[in-house]
Amino acid sequence: MTKYDDGMAVRREVLGDEHVDRATDRITDLDRDFQTMITEYAWGTVWTRPGLDRRTRSLITITALVARGHHEELAMHLRAARRNGVTVEEIGETLLQSAVYCGVPDANTAFRIAREVFADVDDEV
């Protein structure tokens, strides 16, 4: 298997087939190389490494997205974290921790996004 194949397999497992199918259906000549790069590099090189499990990678990713204010990506990775076995309580603790190191306004927005995401996903909120 190639890095692309490995990456696509992990990307599908973490984000779900529906999300990945939507993303790949929207690929154009403009972003084809970019989509290939993130599949090979982020998903096929980093997410496949044995040093951290997917739960940990998800929590780290959530924190980084809160810190950078990447709200669209945050919603996607909140769903992915649940798919990776992270509980809603653990996500709440991660967002609380993020408030200290990333800032209260960023964590406040992240909690709002999490409430919206989890209202669609399950009844645990």
N, C-alpha and C positions, 0 to 999 in steps of 0.2 A: 504494500500500500504506500501511497505517496503522502506527503505532509498535507496536501489538499484533501485527500480521502480521509485521513485521520481527523483533520480539522472539521470536515463536514460531518463526520460521524459524531464527534463531541458536540459540535454546534447544535445538531439535531437533538441529541440527548438532553442538553442543558436548556436550550431555548424552545424546543418543541418543533415538530414538523410543520405545523401551521405557520408559525412565525418565519421559519427558514424558507418555506415555500413562497411566502409573500415577498420576502427580501430578494430571493433569487429571481422571482418573476419580474421584479422591477429593475433588474440590472440592465444598464444601457452600455453603449460603447464608451461613454464618458467615465463610468465608474466600474467597469468590468475588472480592470487591473487592481483597483482598490479592494473590491470584494474578494478577489482571489488572494490578495495580500493578507487581509484580516482572517480569512479562512485558514490559510497556511500558517501565518505567524501567531496570531492570538490563539486560535483554537487548535491548530495542528502542532504548534511548537510549545506554547506556554501552558495551555490548559491540559495537555497530555502528559506533562512532566509528573514524575512520581513523588516529588518532594512535599506536596500539599494535596489534601483530598479536595473534592469539589465543594464540599460545604465550606471549608476554610477559604477557598478561592472566591466563592460567592460573597462571603462576608467582607473580604478585603475589597472586592469590586464595588460592593455597595458603599463602603466608606469612601473609596476614591471618587465615586460618582457624586456623592453628597459634597465632598470637598470641592469638586470642580463645578458643581451646579449643573450637571448633565442630567436634567430631569427626565427627558424622554428615554434615555438609556437606563436611568434608575428604575423606572417602572418596569421595563423589560427584565432587568436583572433581579428585581424583587420577585417576579414570577419565577425566574430561573432558580433563585435560591430555594423557593418552596419545592420546586421540582428536584432539587439536589438534597432535599431532606432537612433544610433549615426550618425551624419552627417560627411561627409568628412572634412568639416571645423572644427568641434569639435575635430576630430582626429588630424588634423594639429595643432590646439592649444595645445592639449595634448602633442604632440611630441615636440613642441616648449618649453613648460613648462619643459618637460623632459630634454631638452638640458641644462637648468640651473641647475637642481638637479642631473641629471645622467651623464652629460657630453656631449659635442658637438659631439665627434666621435660616441658615441652610438646613439644620435639623428639623426645624418647624415645617419647612416646605417638604422635606423628605417624609415626615410623619403624615402630612396631608396626602401626598402621593401614595404612600403605603395604605392609608385608609381606603382610598379610591380603588387601588389595585385589589386589595383583599376583599372588598365588598363585592367585586366581580368574581373572585376566585373561590372564596369559601366563607363560612360564617364565623370564623375564629376571631374577628375583630370586634 
